[in-house]
């Protein structure tokens, strides 16, 4: 089921693109869900993916809190 709550564009092309993106996201989640063993629920898996979308983590690490990266020199760190 595609979760489109409202349309961001008003043109026909914008609506088609939004529907296509929602369909692609749905299909990718449906294909990836059987590959993992961390959670059984599709809904929980989708929520974990959404929460960790910008982190490079494996499926088995989704339930663990993200590790804090050590700051490197040159990133505003004073010694």
mmCIF file of the N, C-alpha and C atoms, coordinates in Angstrom:
data_MODEL
# 
_entry.id   MODEL 
# 
loop_
_atom_site.group_PDB 
_atom_site.id 
_atom_site.type_symbol 
_atom_site.label_atom_id 
_atom_site.label_alt_id 
_atom_site.label_comp_id 
_atom_site.label_asym_id 
_atom_site.label_entity_id 
_atom_site.label_seq_id 
_atom_site.pdbx_PDB_ins_code 
_atom_site.Cartn_x 
_atom_site.Cartn_y 
_atom_site.Cartn_z 
_atom_site.occupancy 
_atom_site.B_iso_or_equiv 
_atom_site.pdbx_formal_charge 
_atom_site.auth_seq_id 
_atom_site.auth_comp_id 
_atom_site.auth_asym_id 
_atom_site.auth_atom_id 
_atom_site.pdbx_PDB_model_num 
ATOM 1   N N  . UNK A 1 1  ? 0.837  -1.169  0.000   1.00 0.00 ? 1  UNK A N  1 
ATOM 2   C CA . UNK A 1 1  ? 0.000  0.000   0.000   1.00 0.00 ? 1  UNK A CA 1 
ATOM 3   C C  . UNK A 1 1  ? 0.889  1.240   0.000   1.00 0.00 ? 1  UNK A C  1 
ATOM 4   N N  . UNK A 1 2  ? 0.658  2.130   -0.911  1.00 0.00 ? 2  UNK A N  1 
ATOM 5   C CA . UNK A 1 2  ? 1.432  3.361   -0.991  1.00 0.00 ? 2  UNK A CA 1 
ATOM 6   C C  . UNK A 1 2  ? 0.875  4.379   -0.011  1.00 0.00 ? 2  UNK A C  1 
ATOM 7   N N  . UNK A 1 3  ? 1.755  4.962   0.767   1.00 0.00 ? 3  UNK A N  1 
ATOM 8   C CA . UNK A 1 3  ? 1.345  5.947   1.769   1.00 0.00 ? 3  UNK A CA 1 
ATOM 9   C C  . UNK A 1 3  ? 1.575  7.353   1.219   1.00 0.00 ? 3  UNK A C  1 
ATOM 10  N N  . UNK A 1 4  ? 0.657  7.812   0.393   1.00 0.00 ? 4  UNK A N  1 
ATOM 11  C CA . UNK A 1 4  ? 0.733  9.174   -0.137  1.00 0.00 ? 4  UNK A CA 1 
ATOM 12  C C  . UNK A 1 4  ? -0.360 9.979   0.557   1.00 0.00 ? 4  UNK A C  1 
ATOM 13  N N  . UNK A 1 5  ? 0.058  10.838  1.500   1.00 0.00 ? 5  UNK A N  1 
ATOM 14  C CA . UNK A 1 5  ? -0.926 11.599  2.273   1.00 0.00 ? 5  UNK A CA 1 
ATOM 15  C C  . UNK A 1 5  ? -1.384 12.850  1.540   1.00 0.00 ? 5  UNK A C  1 
ATOM 16  N N  . UNK A 1 6  ? -0.469 13.501  0.866   1.00 0.00 ? 6  UNK A N  1 
ATOM 17  C CA . UNK A 1 6  ? -0.854 14.638  0.034   1.00 0.00 ? 6  UNK A CA 1 
ATOM 18  C C  . UNK A 1 6  ? 0.139  14.754  -1.111  1.00 0.00 ? 6  UNK A C  1 
ATOM 19  N N  . UNK A 1 7  ? -0.269 15.416  -2.154  1.00 0.00 ? 7  UNK A N  1 
ATOM 20  C CA . UNK A 1 7  ? 0.557  15.568  -3.346  1.00 0.00 ? 7  UNK A CA 1 
ATOM 21  C C  . UNK A 1 7  ? 1.347  16.866  -3.241  1.00 0.00 ? 7  UNK A C  1 
ATOM 22  N N  . UNK A 1 8  ? 2.632  16.801  -3.543  1.00 0.00 ? 8  UNK A N  1 
ATOM 23  C CA . UNK A 1 8  ? 3.490  17.974  -3.424  1.00 0.00 ? 8  UNK A CA 1 
ATOM 24  C C  . UNK A 1 8  ? 3.431  18.869  -4.652  1.00 0.00 ? 8  UNK A C  1 
ATOM 25  N N  . UNK A 1 9  ? 3.057  18.318  -5.776  1.00 0.00 ? 9  UNK A N  1 
ATOM 26  C CA . UNK A 1 9  ? 2.967  19.102  -6.997  1.00 0.00 ? 9  UNK A CA 1 
ATOM 27  C C  . UNK A 1 9  ? 1.545  19.099  -7.522  1.00 0.00 ? 9  UNK A C  1 
ATOM 28  N N  . UNK A 1 10 ? 1.259  20.003  -8.419  1.00 0.00 ? 10 UNK A N  1 
ATOM 29  C CA . UNK A 1 10 ? -0.097 20.083  -8.969  1.00 0.00 ? 10 UNK A CA 1 
ATOM 30  C C  . UNK A 1 10 ? -0.163 19.663  -10.435 1.00 0.00 ? 10 UNK A C  1 
ATOM 31  N N  . UNK A 1 11 ? 0.994  19.606  -11.082 1.00 0.00 ? 11 UNK A N  1 
ATOM 32  C CA . UNK A 1 11 ? 0.972  19.220  -12.493 1.00 0.00 ? 11 UNK A CA 1 
ATOM 33  C C  . UNK A 1 11 ? 0.860  17.705  -12.618 1.00 0.00 ? 11 UNK A C  1 
ATOM 34  N N  . UNK A 1 12 ? 0.452  17.255  -13.787 1.00 0.00 ? 12 UNK A N  1 
ATOM 35  C CA . UNK A 1 12 ? 0.324  15.822  -14.030 1.00 0.00 ? 12 UNK A CA 1 
ATOM 36  C C  . UNK A 1 12 ? 1.669  15.121  -13.888 1.00 0.00 ? 12 UNK A C  1 
ATOM 37  N N  . UNK A 1 13 ? 2.728  15.752  -14.388 1.00 0.00 ? 13 UNK A N  1 
ATOM 38  C CA . UNK A 1 13 ? 4.057  15.167  -14.304 1.00 0.00 ? 13 UNK A CA 1 
ATOM 39  C C  . UNK A 1 13 ? 4.507  15.018  -12.846 1.00 0.00 ? 13 UNK A C  1 
ATOM 40  N N  . UNK A 1 14 ? 4.256  16.019  -12.017 1.00 0.00 ? 14 UNK A N  1 
ATOM 41  C CA . UNK A 1 14 ? 4.643  15.966  -10.604 1.00 0.00 ? 14 UNK A CA 1 
ATOM 42  C C  . UNK A 1 14 ? 3.909  14.839  -9.881  1.00 0.00 ? 14 UNK A C  1 
ATOM 43  N N  . UNK A 1 15 ? 2.640  14.661  -10.176 1.00 0.00 ? 15 UNK A N  1 
ATOM 44  C CA . UNK A 1 15 ? 1.854  13.593  -9.548  1.00 0.00 ? 15 UNK A CA 1 
ATOM 45  C C  . UNK A 1 15 ? 2.371  12.232  -9.988  1.00 0.00 ? 15 UNK A C  1 
ATOM 46  N N  . UNK A 1 16 ? 2.668  12.093  -11.275 1.00 0.00 ? 16 UNK A N  1 
ATOM 47  C CA . UNK A 1 16 ? 3.201  10.820  -11.776 1.00 0.00 ? 16 UNK A CA 1 
ATOM 48  C C  . UNK A 1 16 ? 4.547  10.487  -11.126 1.00 0.00 ? 16 UNK A C  1 
ATOM 49  N N  . UNK A 1 17 ? 5.411  11.480  -10.997 1.00 0.00 ? 17 UNK A N  1 
ATOM 50  C CA . UNK A 1 17 ? 6.723  11.252  -10.384 1.00 0.00 ? 17 UNK A CA 1 
ATOM 51  C C  . UNK A 1 17 ? 6.566  10.856  -8.921  1.00 0.00 ? 17 UNK A C  1 
ATOM 52  N N  . UNK A 1 18 ? 5.682  11.525  -8.179  1.00 0.00 ? 18 UNK A N  1 
ATOM 53  C CA . UNK A 1 18 ? 5.491  11.191  -6.777  1.00 0.00 ? 18 UNK A CA 1 
ATOM 54  C C  . UNK A 1 18 ? 4.948  9.775   -6.613  1.00 0.00 ? 18 UNK A C  1 
ATOM 55  N N  . UNK A 1 19 ? 4.023  9.379   -7.463  1.00 0.00 ? 19 UNK A N  1 
ATOM 56  C CA . UNK A 1 19 ? 3.484  8.019   -7.401  1.00 0.00 ? 19 UNK A CA 1 
ATOM 57  C C  . UNK A 1 19 ? 4.567  6.997   -7.760  1.00 0.00 ? 19 UNK A C  1 
ATOM 58  N N  . UNK A 1 20 ? 5.392  7.307   -8.771  1.00 0.00 ? 20 UNK A N  1 
ATOM 59  C CA . UNK A 1 20 ? 6.465  6.394   -9.165  1.00 0.00 ? 20 UNK A CA 1 
ATOM 60  C C  . UNK A 1 20 ? 7.488  6.229   -8.042  1.00 0.00 ? 20 UNK A C  1 
ATOM 61  N N  . UNK A 1 21 ? 7.851  7.313   -7.382  1.00 0.00 ? 21 UNK A N  1 
ATOM 62  C CA . UNK A 1 21 ? 8.820  7.242   -6.283  1.00 0.00 ? 21 UNK A CA 1 
ATOM 63  C C  . UNK A 1 21 ? 8.248  6.442   -5.122  1.00 0.00 ? 21 UNK A C  1 
ATOM 64  N N  . UNK A 1 22 ? 6.981  6.639   -4.795  1.00 0.00 ? 22 UNK A N  1 
ATOM 65  C CA . UNK A 1 22 ? 6.352  5.871   -3.714  1.00 0.00 ? 22 UNK A CA 1 
ATOM 66  C C  . UNK A 1 22 ? 6.299  4.390   -4.066  1.00 0.00 ? 22 UNK A C  1 
ATOM 67  N N  . UNK A 1 23 ? 6.015  4.068   -5.305  1.00 0.00 ? 23 UNK A N  1 
ATOM 68  C CA . UNK A 1 23 ? 5.982  2.673   -5.750  1.00 0.00 ? 23 UNK A CA 1 
ATOM 69  C C  . UNK A 1 23 ? 7.365  2.032   -5.686  1.00 0.00 ? 23 UNK A C  1 
ATOM 70  N N  . UNK A 1 24 ? 8.395  2.760   -6.103  1.00 0.00 ? 24 UNK A N  1 
ATOM 71  C CA . UNK A 1 24 ? 9.760  2.244   -6.044  1.00 0.00 ? 24 UNK A CA 1 
ATOM 72  C C  . UNK A 1 24 ? 10.164 1.987   -4.588  1.00 0.00 ? 24 UNK A C  1 
ATOM 73  N N  . UNK A 1 25 ? 9.871  2.933   -3.701  1.00 0.00 ? 25 UNK A N  1 
ATOM 74  C CA . UNK A 1 25 ? 10.208 2.760   -2.282  1.00 0.00 ? 25 UNK A CA 1 
ATOM 75  C C  . UNK A 1 25 ? 9.485  1.547   -1.703  1.00 0.00 ? 25 UNK A C  1 
ATOM 76  N N  . UNK A 1 26 ? 8.221  1.380   -2.049  1.00 0.00 ? 26 UNK A N  1 
ATOM 77  C CA . UNK A 1 26 ? 7.444  0.233   -1.562  1.00 0.00 ? 26 UNK A CA 1 
ATOM 78  C C  . UNK A 1 26 ? 8.058  -1.080  -2.044  1.00 0.00 ? 26 UNK A C  1 
ATOM 79  N N  . UNK A 1 27 ? 8.398  -1.150  -3.321  1.00 0.00 ? 27 UNK A N  1 
ATOM 80  C CA . UNK A 1 27 ? 8.954  -2.385  -3.879  1.00 0.00 ? 27 UNK A CA 1 
ATOM 81  C C  . UNK A 1 27 ? 10.340 -2.703  -3.316  1.00 0.00 ? 27 UNK A C  1 
ATOM 82  N N  . UNK A 1 28 ? 11.170 -1.683  -3.110  1.00 0.00 ? 28 UNK A N  1 
ATOM 83  C CA . UNK A 1 28 ? 12.492 -1.910  -2.534  1.00 0.00 ? 28 UNK A CA 1 
ATOM 84  C C  . UNK A 1 28 ? 12.362 -2.446  -1.112  1.00 0.00 ? 28 UNK A C  1 
ATOM 85  N N  . UNK A 1 29 ? 11.448 -1.884  -0.331  1.00 0.00 ? 29 UNK A N  1 
ATOM 86  C CA . UNK A 1 29 ? 11.232 -2.383  1.034   1.00 0.00 ? 29 UNK A CA 1 
ATOM 87  C C  . UNK A 1 29 ? 10.708 -3.818  1.019   1.00 0.00 ? 29 UNK A C  1 
ATOM 88  N N  . UNK A 1 30 ? 9.813  -4.124  0.099   1.00 0.00 ? 30 UNK A N  1 
ATOM 89  C CA . UNK A 1 30 ? 9.269  -5.487  0.012   1.00 0.00 ? 30 UNK A CA 1 
ATOM 90  C C  . UNK A 1 30 ? 10.346 -6.495  -0.396  1.00 0.00 ? 30 UNK A C  1 
ATOM 91  N N  . UNK A 1 31 ? 11.286 -6.087  -1.238  1.00 0.00 ? 31 UNK A N  1 
ATOM 92  C CA . UNK A 1 31 ? 12.362 -6.977  -1.647  1.00 0.00 ? 31 UNK A CA 1 
ATOM 93  C C  . UNK A 1 31 ? 13.430 -7.123  -0.560  1.00 0.00 ? 31 UNK A C  1 
ATOM 94  N N  . UNK A 1 32 ? 13.681 -6.066  0.196   1.00 0.00 ? 32 UNK A N  1 
ATOM 95  C CA . UNK A 1 32 ? 14.735 -6.095  1.216   1.00 0.00 ? 32 UNK A CA 1 
ATOM 96  C C  . UNK A 1 32 ? 14.271 -6.767  2.503   1.00 0.00 ? 32 UNK A C  1 
ATOM 97  N N  . UNK A 1 33 ? 12.993 -6.735  2.808   1.00 0.00 ? 33 UNK A N  1 
ATOM 98  C CA . UNK A 1 33 ? 12.493 -7.257  4.077   1.00 0.00 ? 33 UNK A CA 1 
ATOM 99  C C  . UNK A 1 33 ? 12.792 -8.740  4.279   1.00 0.00 ? 33 UNK A C  1 
ATOM 100 N N  . UNK A 1 34 ? 12.642 -9.617  3.290   1.00 0.00 ? 34 UNK A N  1 
ATOM 101 C CA . UNK A 1 34 ? 12.978 -11.035 3.518   1.00 0.00 ? 34 UNK A CA 1 
ATOM 102 C C  . UNK A 1 34 ? 14.475 -11.298 3.731   1.00 0.00 ? 34 UNK A C  1 
ATOM 103 N N  . UNK A 1 35 ? 15.346 -10.363 3.349   1.00 0.00 ? 35 UNK A N  1 
ATOM 104 C CA . UNK A 1 35 ? 16.787 -10.564 3.488   1.00 0.00 ? 35 UNK A CA 1 
ATOM 105 C C  . UNK A 1 35 ? 17.285 -10.337 4.908   1.00 0.00 ? 35 UNK A C  1 
ATOM 106 N N  . UNK A 1 36 ? 16.464 -9.767  5.761   1.00 0.00 ? 36 UNK A N  1 
ATOM 107 C CA . UNK A 1 36 ? 16.900 -9.450  7.113   1.00 0.00 ? 36 UNK A CA 1 
ATOM 108 C C  . UNK A 1 36 ? 16.201 -10.347 8.119   1.00 0.00 ? 36 UNK A C  1 
ATOM 109 N N  . UNK A 1 37 ? 16.814 -10.483 9.283   1.00 0.00 ? 37 UNK A N  1 
ATOM 110 C CA . UNK A 1 37 ? 16.230 -11.297 10.351  1.00 0.00 ? 37 UNK A CA 1 
ATOM 111 C C  . UNK A 1 37 ? 16.056 -10.512 11.641  1.00 0.00 ? 37 UNK A C  1 
ATOM 112 N N  . UNK A 1 38 ? 16.303 -9.205  11.614  1.00 0.00 ? 38 UNK A N  1 
ATOM 113 C CA . UNK A 1 38 ? 16.248 -8.396  12.834  1.00 0.00 ? 38 UNK A CA 1 
ATOM 114 C C  . UNK A 1 38 ? 14.814 -8.243  13.342  1.00 0.00 ? 38 UNK A C  1 
ATOM 115 N N  . UNK A 1 39 ? 13.858 -8.026  12.442  1.00 0.00 ? 39 UNK A N  1 
ATOM 116 C CA . UNK A 1 39 ? 12.460 -7.841  12.845  1.00 0.00 ? 39 UNK A CA 1 
ATOM 117 C C  . UNK A 1 39 ? 11.568 -8.642  11.906  1.00 0.00 ? 39 UNK A C  1 
ATOM 118 N N  . UNK A 1 40 ? 10.421 -9.049  12.408  1.00 0.00 ? 40 UNK A N  1 
ATOM 119 C CA . UNK A 1 40 ? 9.492  -9.834  11.597  1.00 0.00 ? 40 UNK A CA 1 
ATOM 120 C C  . UNK A 1 40 ? 8.445  -8.967  10.902  1.00 0.00 ? 40 UNK A C  1 
ATOM 121 N N  . UNK A 1 41 ? 8.075  -7.862  11.517  1.00 0.00 ? 41 UNK A N  1 
ATOM 122 C CA . UNK A 1 41 ? 7.006  -7.023  10.999  1.00 0.00 ? 41 UNK A CA 1 
ATOM 123 C C  . UNK A 1 41 ? 7.494  -6.135  9.853   1.00 0.00 ? 41 UNK A C  1 
ATOM 124 N N  . UNK A 1 42 ? 6.734  -6.094  8.776   1.00 0.00 ? 42 UNK A N  1 
ATOM 125 C CA . UNK A 1 42 ? 7.074  -5.213  7.651   1.00 0.00 ? 42 UNK A CA 1 
ATOM 126 C C  . UNK A 1 42 ? 6.972  -3.752  8.052   1.00 0.00 ? 42 UNK A C  1 
ATOM 127 N N  . UNK A 1 43 ? 5.995  -3.430  8.879   1.00 0.00 ? 43 UNK A N  1 
ATOM 128 C CA . UNK A 1 43 ? 5.817  -2.051  9.332   1.00 0.00 ? 43 UNK A CA 1 
ATOM 129 C C  . UNK A 1 43 ? 7.006  -1.600  10.174  1.00 0.00 ? 43 UNK A C  1 
ATOM 130 N N  . UNK A 1 44 ? 7.443  -2.442  11.098  1.00 0.00 ? 44 UNK A N  1 
ATOM 131 C CA . UNK A 1 44 ? 8.595  -2.106  11.931  1.00 0.00 ? 44 UNK A CA 1 
ATOM 132 C C  . UNK A 1 44 ? 9.855  -1.983  11.084  1.00 0.00 ? 44 UNK A C  1 
ATOM 133 N N  . UNK A 1 45 ? 10.022 -2.868  10.108  1.00 0.00 ? 45 UNK A N  1 
ATOM 134 C CA . UNK A 1 45 ? 11.170 -2.797  9.216   1.00 0.00 ? 45 UNK A CA 1 
ATOM 135 C C  . UNK A 1 45 ? 11.173 -1.480  8.441   1.00 0.00 ? 45 UNK A C  1 
ATOM 136 N N  . UNK A 1 46 ? 10.031 -1.082  7.918   1.00 0.00 ? 46 UNK A N  1 
ATOM 137 C CA . UNK A 1 46 ? 9.933  0.186   7.197   1.00 0.00 ? 46 UNK A CA 1 
ATOM 138 C C  . UNK A 1 46 ? 10.272 1.370   8.076   1.00 0.00 ? 46 UNK A C  1 
ATOM 139 N N  . UNK A 1 47 ? 9.823  1.337   9.326   1.00 0.00 ? 47 UNK A N  1 
ATOM 140 C CA . UNK A 1 47 ? 10.136 2.427   10.261  1.00 0.00 ? 47 UNK A CA 1 
ATOM 141 C C  . UNK A 1 47 ? 11.627 2.473   10.589  1.00 0.00 ? 47 UNK A C  1 
ATOM 142 N N  . UNK A 1 48 ? 12.239 1.301   10.761  1.00 0.00 ? 48 UNK A N  1 
ATOM 143 C CA . UNK A 1 48 ? 13.679 1.262   11.030  1.00 0.00 ? 48 UNK A CA 1 
ATOM 144 C C  . UNK A 1 48 ? 14.473 1.792   9.843   1.00 0.00 ? 48 UNK A C  1 
ATOM 145 N N  . UNK A 1 49 ? 14.062 1.442   8.640   1.00 0.00 ? 49 UNK A N  1 
ATOM 146 C CA . UNK A 1 49 ? 14.742 1.945   7.443   1.00 0.00 ? 49 UNK A CA 1 
ATOM 147 C C  . UNK A 1 49 ? 14.603 3.459   7.360   1.00 0.00 ? 49 UNK A C  1 
ATOM 148 N N  . UNK A 1 50 ? 13.411 3.964   7.613   1.00 0.00 ? 50 UNK A N  1 
ATOM 149 C CA . UNK A 1 50 ? 13.191 5.409   7.557   1.00 0.00 ? 50 UNK A CA 1 
ATOM 150 C C  . UNK A 1 50 ? 14.052 6.132   8.587   1.00 0.00 ? 50 UNK A C  1 
ATOM 151 N N  . UNK A 1 51 ? 14.164 5.578   9.799   1.00 0.00 ? 51 UNK A N  1 
ATOM 152 C CA . UNK A 1 51 ? 14.946 6.208   10.854  1.00 0.00 ? 51 UNK A CA 1 
ATOM 153 C C  . UNK A 1 51 ? 16.441 6.142   10.582  1.00 0.00 ? 51 UNK A C  1 
ATOM 154 N N  . UNK A 1 52 ? 16.900 5.141   9.843   1.00 0.00 ? 52 UNK A N  1 
ATOM 155 C CA . UNK A 1 52 ? 18.327 4.941   9.592   1.00 0.00 ? 52 UNK A CA 1 
ATOM 156 C C  . UNK A 1 52 ? 18.708 5.182   8.139   1.00 0.00 ? 52 UNK A C  1 
ATOM 157 N N  . UNK A 1 53 ? 17.896 5.918   7.427   1.00 0.00 ? 53 UNK A N  1 
ATOM 158 C CA . UNK A 1 53 ? 18.092 6.074   5.984   1.00 0.00 ? 53 UNK A CA 1 
ATOM 159 C C  . UNK A 1 53 ? 19.432 6.696   5.626   1.00 0.00 ? 53 UNK A C  1 
ATOM 160 N N  . UNK A 1 54 ? 19.908 7.623   6.420   1.00 0.00 ? 54 UNK A N  1 
ATOM 161 C CA . UNK A 1 54 ? 21.145 8.324   6.088   1.00 0.00 ? 54 UNK A CA 1 
ATOM 162 C C  . UNK A 1 54 ? 22.371 7.708   6.752   1.00 0.00 ? 54 UNK A C  1 
ATOM 163 N N  . UNK A 1 55 ? 22.222 6.550   7.385   1.00 0.00 ? 55 UNK A N  1 
ATOM 164 C CA . UNK A 1 55 ? 23.334 5.867   8.030   1.00 0.00 ? 55 UNK A CA 1 
ATOM 165 C C  . UNK A 1 55 ? 23.704 4.639   7.204   1.00 0.00 ? 55 UNK A C  1 
ATOM 166 N N  . UNK A 1 56 ? 24.978 4.403   7.077   1.00 0.00 ? 56 UNK A N  1 
ATOM 167 C CA . UNK A 1 56 ? 25.451 3.216   6.365   1.00 0.00 ? 56 UNK A CA 1 
ATOM 168 C C  . UNK A 1 56 ? 25.584 2.083   7.376   1.00 0.00 ? 56 UNK A C  1 
ATOM 169 N N  . UNK A 1 57 ? 24.498 1.303   7.530   1.00 0.00 ? 57 UNK A N  1 
ATOM 170 C CA . UNK A 1 57 ? 24.463 0.231   8.519   1.00 0.00 ? 57 UNK A CA 1 
ATOM 171 C C  . UNK A 1 57 ? 23.822 -0.995  7.894   1.00 0.00 ? 57 UNK A C  1 
ATOM 172 N N  . UNK A 1 58 ? 24.223 -2.153  8.385   1.00 0.00 ? 58 UNK A N  1 
ATOM 173 C CA . UNK A 1 58 ? 23.648 -3.399  7.921   1.00 0.00 ? 58 UNK A CA 1 
ATOM 174 C C  . UNK A 1 58 ? 22.286 -3.641  8.559   1.00 0.00 ? 58 UNK A C  1 
ATOM 175 N N  . UNK A 1 59 ? 21.525 -4.577  7.989   1.00 0.00 ? 59 UNK A N  1 
ATOM 176 C CA . UNK A 1 59 ? 20.203 -4.899  8.524   1.00 0.00 ? 59 UNK A CA 1 
ATOM 177 C C  . UNK A 1 59 ? 20.273 -5.374  9.963   1.00 0.00 ? 59 UNK A C  1 
ATOM 178 N N  . UNK A 1 60 ? 21.315 -6.138  10.290  1.00 0.00 ? 60 UNK A N  1 
ATOM 179 C CA . UNK A 1 60 ? 21.428 -6.685  11.635  1.00 0.00 ? 60 UNK A CA 1 
ATOM 180 C C  . UNK A 1 60 ? 21.786 -5.631  12.681  1.00 0.00 ? 60 UNK A C  1 
ATOM 181 N N  . UNK A 1 61 ? 22.191 -4.436  12.252  1.00 0.00 ? 61 UNK A N  1 
ATOM 182 C CA . UNK A 1 61 ? 22.557 -3.363  13.168  1.00 0.00 ? 61 UNK A CA 1 
ATOM 183 C C  . UNK A 1 61 ? 21.452 -2.324  13.344  1.00 0.00 ? 61 UNK A C  1 
ATOM 184 N N  . UNK A 1 62 ? 20.298 -2.515  12.720  1.00 0.00 ? 62 UNK A N  1 
ATOM 185 C CA . UNK A 1 62 ? 19.254 -1.498  12.746  1.00 0.00 ? 62 UNK A CA 1 
ATOM 186 C C  . UNK A 1 62 ? 18.667 -1.268  14.134  1.00 0.00 ? 62 UNK A C  1 
ATOM 187 N N  . UNK A 1 63 ? 18.589 -2.296  14.946  1.00 0.00 ? 63 UNK A N  1 
ATOM 188 C CA . UNK A 1 63 ? 17.981 -2.156  16.267  1.00 0.00 ? 63 UNK A CA 1 
ATOM 189 C C  . UNK A 1 63 ? 18.930 -1.544  17.294  1.00 0.00 ? 63 UNK A C  1 
ATOM 190 N N  . UNK A 1 64 ? 20.231 -1.518  17.005  1.00 0.00 ? 64 UNK A N  1 
ATOM 191 C CA . UNK A 1 64 ? 21.206 -0.928  17.910  1.00 0.00 ? 64 UNK A CA 1 
ATOM 192 C C  . UNK A 1 64 ? 21.281 0.579   17.670  1.00 0.00 ? 64 UNK A C  1 
ATOM 193 N N  . UNK A 1 65 ? 21.529 1.363   18.730  1.00 0.00 ? 65 UNK A N  1 
ATOM 194 C CA . UNK A 1 65 ? 21.691 2.810   18.508  1.00 0.00 ? 65 UNK A CA 1 
ATOM 195 C C  . UNK A 1 65 ? 22.941 3.084   17.679  1.00 0.00 ? 65 UNK A C  1 
ATOM 196 N N  . UNK A 1 66 ? 22.931 4.132   16.865  1.00 0.00 ? 66 UNK A N  1 
ATOM 197 C CA . UNK A 1 66 ? 24.103 4.418   16.031  1.00 0.00 ? 66 UNK A CA 1 
ATOM 198 C C  . UNK A 1 66 ? 25.314 4.761   16.900  1.00 0.00 ? 66 UNK A C  1 
ATOM 199 N N  . UNK A 1 67 ? 26.478 4.334   16.447  1.00 0.00 ? 67 UNK A N  1 
ATOM 200 C CA . UNK A 1 67 ? 27.711 4.633   17.158  1.00 0.00 ? 67 UNK A CA 1 
ATOM 201 C C  . UNK A 1 67 ? 28.111 6.067   16.882  1.00 0.00 ? 67 UNK A C  1 
ATOM 202 N N  . UNK A 1 68 ? 28.600 6.732   17.913  1.00 0.00 ? 68 UNK A N  1 
ATOM 203 C CA . UNK A 1 68 ? 29.048 8.114   17.750  1.00 0.00 ? 68 UNK A CA 1 
ATOM 204 C C  . UNK A 1 68 ? 30.421 8.109   17.093  1.00 0.00 ? 68 UNK A C  1 
ATOM 205 N N  . UNK A 1 69 ? 30.564 8.889   16.070  1.00 0.00 ? 69 UNK A N  1 
ATOM 206 C CA . UNK A 1 69 ? 31.838 8.993   15.371  1.00 0.00 ? 69 UNK A CA 1 
ATOM 207 C C  . UNK A 1 69 ? 32.764 9.907   16.159  1.00 0.00 ? 69 UNK A C  1 
ATOM 208 N N  . UNK A 1 70 ? 34.036 9.547   16.192  1.00 0.00 ? 70 UNK A N  1 
ATOM 209 C CA . UNK A 1 70 ? 35.017 10.389  16.856  1.00 0.00 ? 70 UNK A CA 1 
ATOM 210 C C  . UNK A 1 70 ? 35.314 11.574  15.951  1.00 0.00 ? 70 UNK A C  1 
ATOM 211 N N  . UNK A 1 71 ? 35.325 12.774  16.507  1.00 0.00 ? 71 UNK A N  1 
ATOM 212 C CA . UNK A 1 71 ? 35.646 13.938  15.666  1.00 0.00 ? 71 UNK A CA 1 
ATOM 213 C C  . UNK A 1 71 ? 37.093 13.895  15.204  1.00 0.00 ? 71 UNK A C  1 
ATOM 214 N N  . UNK A 1 72 ? 37.324 14.307  14.000  1.00 0.00 ? 72 UNK A N  1 
ATOM 215 C CA . UNK A 1 72 ? 38.669 14.321  13.444  1.00 0.00 ? 72 UNK A CA 1 
ATOM 216 C C  . UNK A 1 72 ? 39.232 15.725  13.505  1.00 0.00 ? 72 UNK A C  1 
ATOM 217 N N  . UNK A 1 73 ? 40.539 15.817  13.488  1.00 0.00 ? 73 UNK A N  1 
ATOM 218 C CA . UNK A 1 73 ? 41.171 17.130  13.472  1.00 0.00 ? 73 UNK A CA 1 
ATOM 219 C C  . UNK A 1 73 ? 40.753 17.878  12.213  1.00 0.00 ? 73 UNK A C  1 
ATOM 220 N N  . UNK A 1 74 ? 40.586 19.163  12.344  1.00 0.00 ? 74 UNK A N  1 
ATOM 221 C CA . UNK A 1 74 ? 40.180 19.963  11.207  1.00 0.00 ? 74 UNK A CA 1 
ATOM 222 C C  . UNK A 1 74 ? 38.676 20.114  11.109  1.00 0.00 ? 74 UNK A C  1 
ATOM 223 N N  . UNK A 1 75 ? 37.936 19.550  12.061  1.00 0.00 ? 75 UNK A N  1 
ATOM 224 C CA . UNK A 1 75 ? 36.477 19.679  12.057  1.00 0.00 ? 75 UNK A CA 1 
ATOM 225 C C  . UNK A 1 75 ? 36.015 20.544  13.231  1.00 0.00 ? 75 UNK A C  1 
ATOM 226 N N  . UNK A 1 76 ? 36.767 21.556  13.546  1.00 0.00 ? 76 UNK A N  1 
ATOM 227 C CA . UNK A 1 76 ? 36.387 22.436  14.645  1.00 0.00 ? 76 UNK A CA 1 
ATOM 228 C C  . UNK A 1 76 ? 36.744 21.886  16.005  1.00 0.00 ? 76 UNK A C  1 
ATOM 229 N N  . UNK A 1 77 ? 37.648 20.908  16.059  1.00 0.00 ? 77 UNK A N  1 
ATOM 230 C CA . UNK A 1 77 ? 38.043 20.289  17.317  1.00 0.00 ? 77 UNK A CA 1 
ATOM 231 C C  . UNK A 1 77 ? 39.281 20.977  17.821  1.00 0.00 ? 77 UNK A C  1 
ATOM 232 N N  . UNK A 1 78 ? 39.206 21.433  19.051  1.00 0.00 ? 78 UNK A N  1 
ATOM 233 C CA . UNK A 1 78 ? 40.363 22.064  19.672  1.00 0.00 ? 78 UNK A CA 1 
ATOM 234 C C  . UNK A 1 78 ? 41.125 21.054  20.503  1.00 0.00 ? 78 UNK A C  1 
ATOM 235 N N  . UNK A 1 79 ? 42.433 21.108  20.416  1.00 0.00 ? 79 UNK A N  1 
ATOM 236 C CA . UNK A 1 79 ? 43.253 20.173  21.194  1.00 0.00 ? 79 UNK A CA 1 
ATOM 237 C C  . UNK A 1 79 ? 43.830 20.879  22.389  1.00 0.00 ? 79 UNK A C  1 
# 
